[in-house]
Amino acid sequence: MIGWDGHLVYRVDIECDDDEAAEARAILLVDGHDIELRDGGRKIAEFKTAPCKTAH
């Protein structure tokens, strides 16, 4: 999980058969924080959290 300042704040290890399966599991973790999916040093995908909407 990526913090508001762009730095890693929490790491979750997942094991999947392929990149597509890993992406499907990682997207479930997007809950208020951006998620970066990596396989060692290889970046597979990045999932951005939806920006907060404020009422005016």
N, CA, C and O atoms as a DFTB+ gen file, in Angstrom:
224 C
 N C O
     1  1       0.841      -1.163       0.000
     2  2       0.000       0.000       0.000
     3  2       0.887       1.227       0.000
     4  3       1.924       1.270       0.662
     5  1       0.459       2.213      -0.751
     6  2       1.228       3.438      -0.902
     7  2       0.562       4.539      -0.083
     8  3      -0.645       4.750      -0.197
     9  1       1.333       5.236       0.737
    10  2       0.806       6.319       1.563
    11  2       0.595       7.588       0.758
    12  3       0.961       7.672      -0.414
    13  1      -0.001       8.569       1.411
    14  2      -0.306       9.849       0.752
    15  2       0.947      10.538       0.239
    16  3       0.877      11.325      -0.704
    17  1       2.098      10.252       0.850
    18  2       3.347      10.887       0.430
    19  2       4.065      10.100      -0.674
    20  3       5.158      10.480      -1.096
    21  1       3.451       9.003      -1.141
    22  2       4.038       8.219      -2.216
    23  2       4.980       7.118      -1.760
    24  3       5.546       6.411      -2.593
    25  1       5.158       6.959      -0.458
    26  2       6.053       5.933       0.068
    27  2       5.265       4.701       0.522
    28  3       4.094       4.792       0.890
    29  1       5.929       3.570       0.484
    30  2       5.337       2.317       0.925
    31  2       4.991       2.402       2.409
    32  3       5.833       2.789       3.220
    33  1       3.754       2.042       2.771
    34  2       3.354       2.046       4.173
    35  2       3.011       0.649       4.688
    36  3       3.034       0.407       5.895
    37  1       2.696      -0.263       3.778
    38  2       2.327      -1.602       4.193
    39  2       2.524      -2.555       3.020
    40  3       2.260      -2.200       1.872
    41  1       2.977      -3.734       3.307
    42  2       3.228      -4.725       2.260
    43  2       2.403      -5.977       2.537
    44  3       2.342      -6.457       3.669
    45  1       1.779      -6.492       1.502
    46  2       1.020      -7.730       1.583
    47  2       1.580      -8.679       0.530
    48  3       1.608      -8.345      -0.655
    49  1       2.021      -9.845       0.949
    50  2       2.523     -10.851       0.009
    51  2       1.364     -11.739      -0.432
    52  3       0.623     -12.271       0.396
    53  1       1.219     -11.890      -1.743
    54  2       0.209     -12.792      -2.284
    55  2       0.892     -13.731      -3.271
    56  3       1.876     -13.358      -3.909
    57  1       0.374     -14.945      -3.396
    58  2       0.897     -15.907      -4.358
    59  2      -0.194     -16.249      -5.346
    60  3      -1.299     -16.632      -4.961
    61  1       0.119     -16.111      -6.623
    62  2      -0.837     -16.403      -7.689
    63  2      -0.110     -17.105      -8.834
    64  3       1.114     -17.045      -8.945
    65  1      -0.889     -17.767      -9.676
    66  2      -0.307     -18.510     -10.798
    67  2       0.228     -17.609     -11.900
    68  3       1.180     -17.974     -12.588
    69  1      -0.384     -16.412     -12.079
    70  2       0.059     -15.523     -13.149
    71  2      -0.281     -14.071     -12.807
    72  3      -0.940     -13.796     -11.805
    73  1       0.178     -13.150     -13.654
    74  2      -0.033     -11.722     -13.410
    75  2      -1.512     -11.351     -13.342
    76  3      -1.909     -10.526     -12.519
    77  1      -2.326     -11.956     -14.204
    78  2      -3.746     -11.627     -14.242
    79  2      -4.437     -12.011     -12.932
    80  3      -5.261     -11.254     -12.420
    81  1      -4.110     -13.161     -12.401
    82  2      -4.687     -13.594     -11.127
    83  2      -4.217     -12.682      -9.994
    84  3      -4.992     -12.355      -9.096
    85  1      -2.952     -12.274     -10.036
    86  2      -2.425     -11.367      -9.014
    87  2      -3.120     -10.007      -9.080
    88  3      -3.428      -9.415      -8.045
    89  1      -3.368      -9.513     -10.290
    90  2      -4.074      -8.236     -10.441
    91  2      -5.486      -8.330      -9.876
    92  3      -5.949      -7.406      -9.208
    93  1      -6.168      -9.431     -10.136
    94  2      -7.533      -9.606      -9.632
    95  2      -7.570      -9.613      -8.106
    96  3      -8.514      -9.098      -7.507
    97  1      -6.565     -10.184      -7.483
    98  2      -6.515     -10.198      -6.004
    99  2      -6.077      -8.856      -5.455
   100  3      -6.610      -8.400      -4.443
   101  1      -5.112      -8.212      -6.105
   102  2      -4.586      -6.942      -5.599
   103  2      -5.630      -5.829      -5.645
   104  3      -5.669      -4.976      -4.759
   105  1      -6.468      -5.836      -6.664
   106  2      -7.456      -4.759      -6.788
   107  2      -8.442      -4.786      -5.621
   108  3      -9.042      -3.763      -5.293
   109  1      -8.609      -5.937      -5.001
   110  2      -9.485      -6.039      -3.830
   111  2      -8.913      -5.303      -2.619
   112  3      -9.642      -5.010      -1.670
   113  1      -7.618      -5.006      -2.647
   114  2      -6.963      -4.316      -1.523
   115  2      -7.087      -2.794      -1.603
   116  3      -6.746      -2.099      -0.647
   117  1      -7.567      -2.274      -2.724
   118  2      -7.671      -0.823      -2.886
   119  2      -8.807      -0.329      -2.004
   120  3      -9.982      -0.500      -2.329
   121  1      -8.441       0.287      -0.882
   122  2      -9.427       0.779       0.072
   123  2      -8.843       1.990       0.799
   124  3      -8.447       1.905       1.962
   125  1      -8.800       3.109       0.094
   126  2      -8.264       4.322       0.704
   127  2      -6.783       4.536       0.463
   128  3      -6.258       5.604       0.776
   129  1      -6.098       3.544      -0.085
   130  2      -4.676       3.655      -0.408
   131  2      -4.449       3.128      -1.821
   132  3      -5.136       2.211      -2.270
   133  1      -3.490       3.711      -2.508
   134  2      -3.084       3.183      -3.809
   135  2      -2.355       1.864      -3.583
   136  3      -1.757       1.649      -2.528
   137  1      -2.407       0.995      -4.566
   138  2      -1.756      -0.305      -4.490
   139  2      -0.792      -0.439      -5.669
   140  3      -1.143      -0.144      -6.812
   141  1       0.417      -0.886      -5.374
   142  2       1.387      -1.180      -6.424
   143  2       1.668      -2.673      -6.369
   144  3       2.068      -3.201      -5.331
   145  1       1.457      -3.344      -7.481
   146  2       1.656      -4.791      -7.571
   147  2       3.012      -5.055      -8.209
   148  3       3.301      -4.577      -9.307
   149  1       3.842      -5.825      -7.504
   150  2       5.189      -6.109      -7.984
   151  2       5.477      -7.596      -7.889
   152  3       4.918      -8.300      -7.049
   153  1       6.348      -8.057      -8.755
   154  2       6.906      -9.398      -8.691
   155  2       8.405      -9.201      -8.558
   156  3       9.118      -9.062      -9.552
   157  1       8.871      -9.190      -7.323
   158  2      10.271      -8.835      -7.074
   159  2      10.509      -7.400      -7.489
   160  3       9.829      -6.501      -6.993
   161  1      11.448      -7.157      -8.379
   162  2      11.737      -5.813      -8.846
   163  2      10.893      -5.368     -10.027
   164  3      11.010      -4.230     -10.480
   165  1      10.039      -6.259     -10.532
   166  2       9.226      -5.946     -11.714
   167  2       7.867      -5.403     -11.299
   168  3       7.114      -6.065     -10.585
   169  1       7.560      -4.192     -11.750
   170  2       6.253      -3.600     -11.483
   171  2       5.244      -4.166     -12.472
   172  3       5.435      -4.074     -13.684
   173  1       4.169      -4.751     -11.951
   174  2       3.140      -5.359     -12.787
   175  2       2.020      -4.362     -13.063
   176  3       1.595      -4.195     -14.207
   177  1       1.542      -3.698     -12.005
   178  2       0.414      -2.780     -12.158
   179  2       0.359      -1.836     -10.966
   180  3       0.975      -2.081      -9.928
   181  1      -0.388      -0.757     -11.135
   182  2      -0.651       0.180     -10.045
   183  2      -2.140       0.497     -10.070
   184  3      -2.710       0.786     -11.122
   185  1      -2.753       0.438      -8.903
   186  2      -4.176       0.706      -8.774
   187  2      -4.360       1.933      -7.888
   188  3      -3.893       1.960      -6.750
   189  1      -5.036       2.934      -8.410
   190  2      -5.249       4.187      -7.679
   191  2      -6.606       4.151      -6.988
   192  3      -7.594       3.679      -7.552
   193  1      -6.637       4.651      -5.774
   194  2      -7.896       4.773      -5.064
   195  2      -8.675       5.950      -5.647
   196  3      -8.089       6.907      -6.154
   197  1      -9.967       5.868      -5.571
   198  2     -10.807       6.965      -6.082
   199  2     -10.641       8.185      -5.185
   200  3     -10.616       8.048      -3.962
   201  1     -10.525       9.385      -5.771
   202  2     -10.394      10.581      -4.947
   203  2     -11.661      10.822      -4.138
   204  3     -12.763      10.499      -4.580
   205  1     -11.494      11.388      -2.958
   206  2     -12.634      11.697      -2.110
   207  2     -13.414      12.867      -2.705
   208  3     -12.834      13.840      -3.185
   209  1     -14.709      12.753      -2.663
   210  2     -15.574      13.840      -3.119
   211  2     -16.130      14.561      -1.903
   212  3     -16.575      13.923      -0.949
   213  1     -16.105      15.858      -1.933
   214  2     -16.644      16.645      -0.837
   215  2     -17.893      17.358      -1.305
   216  3     -17.980      17.800      -2.451
   217  1     -18.839      17.462      -0.430
   218  2     -20.091      18.153      -0.771
   219  2     -19.898      19.656      -0.626
   220  3     -19.255      20.127       0.313
   221  1     -20.456      20.388      -1.556
   222  2     -20.391      21.845      -1.498
   223  2     -21.750      22.421      -1.270
   224  3     -21.899      23.640      -1.191
